[in-house]
Amino acid sequence: MVKLTFHGAAETVTGSKYLLEAGGARVLFDCGLFQGLKELRLKNWQPLAFEPSSVDSVVLTHAHIDHIGFLPRFSRLGFARAAYATAATADLAEIILLDAAKNQEDDAEYANQKGFSKHKPALPLFDERDVRRALKLLRPTARNEWFNPAGPIWCRYHDAGHLLGSTMIEVEVRPSADQPSAGARPLRLLFSGDVGRYAAPLYHDPSPPPACDYLVCESTYGNRDHPSGSVLDQLADVIRTAVARGGVMLFASFAVGRAQQLMYLVQVLIQRGRIGRMPIYLDSPMSVRATAVYLTHAADHDLSELDLSAAASHMLDTPNVHLARTVDESKRINDVEGPAVIISSSGMMTGGRILHHLKRRLPEERNTIVVGGFMAAGTRGRMLQEGAAWLRVHGRDVPVRSAVAEMSGLSGHAGRSELLRWLEPLPPPRRVFLTHGEKEGALALAEQLRAGRGWNTCVPKLGESFELEHAT
């Protein structure tokens, strides 16, 4: 029997965890953190429906926190075997997970100091020791080569075009020699991971999906497309409008991927004379460290539109760029007057240094908060997108008087049309599971694939299991 259970990213975007069981082996695909609404975040603290020590291996698609962020906690709870990832994902994981641990420890300490937590004392979900333990489990693995994480389960990575090192995972459950079905072809699955966009800066286009019996496909933008047109034009319009207001632009940015793109694109606009020269503050030590990883894995990039070495020089070595590594350097940005660009994390405004900038900049009408890409329900980023008049930050209601601008062109996720383009060459799978999307988006994509292509689609619920029929 082959069984697939959805322990995360089911009718929601975050917390990716898919458990595949076959021939006595158990492999967990992704080990992500739930984010957004409190009811989702609380799931990170709840007991799992399976014992971590019973899992033979973890196979990771990429380094975003909703795909790897639970790994330190998973290790603390008893998982002690191999976790497979591309080399770039493994390098980024060290930066991202250590930063996540520090943010959680800092937030817990701040909550204890200010007394706004309901828990006495407030504790982090995991700490640096948990991260160090988990990092020792990572096994860097090349793309396009088969590897065997456990039992009859074999995997092969393909470029997903979403983030440095990101992959989709081709899986074969191979019949063993002592089975009656020996000689039959394997049962084939494909986990899409997060599918990137076509012609996106820095990244190759996503690889075509290999044929499969069962497809687990993301649906983040299953019911909508990104705006058409040049991302440079969109960014130029946002910045010119913000400069006219006279204040500071605060970009909410993921520290890995989005920050590097923003730094480069702003500098390109300055160099082309489309916007005036202005200071750029990168308030994210993780972003600075991540850029070095990008340079180390330059072969992972599509350099047809820009030269990565030149981009790094523009981002980090020009006089108008200021890097805030220490807390004191971050605090000094509070005194900056516009026009200026501040890029800070986290991208959905769930934690990190951006919270301090929000408290400082939101109450002033001349400032502009720039939100880019998908914002999960319940995050401060989503609240701003939906026109919130107040944001709760560090136990205090902060009025939203600043302008709020959106830069959806920077999203790293394929829009609906791009997802359909990616799926176009795929022969019809036996069944398609739509995950990693809010319920409305997943259902919309499921219906479109069912009505337009006759595919057998399903939007699984959290904790739901499915028996997969072996190929004959």
Buried (B, 14 or more C-beta within 10 A) or exposed (E): EBEBBBBBBBBBBBBBBBBBBBBEBBBBBBBBBBBBBEEBBEBBEEEBEBEBEEBBBBBBBBBBBBBBBBBBBBBBBEBEBBBBBBBBBBBBBBBBBBBBBBBBBBBBEBBBEEEEBEEEEBBBBBBBEBBBBBBEBBBEBEBEEEBEBBBBBBBBBBBBBBBBBBBBBBBBBBBEEEEEEEEEEBBBBBBBBBBBBBEBBBBBBBBEBBBBBBBBBBBBBBBEBBEEEEBBEBBBBBBBEBBEBBBBBBBBBBBBBBBBBBBBBBBBBBEEEBBEEBBBBBBBBBBBBBBEBBEEBEEBBBBEEBEBEEBBEBBBEBEBBBBBBEEEBBBEBEEBEBBBBBBBBBBBBBBBBBBBBBBBBBEBEBBBBBBBBBBBBBBBBBBBBEEBEEBEBBEEEBEBEBBBBBBBBBBBBBBBBBBBBBBEEBEEBBBBBBBBBBBEBBBBBBBBBBEEBEBEBBBBEBEBEBEBEBBE
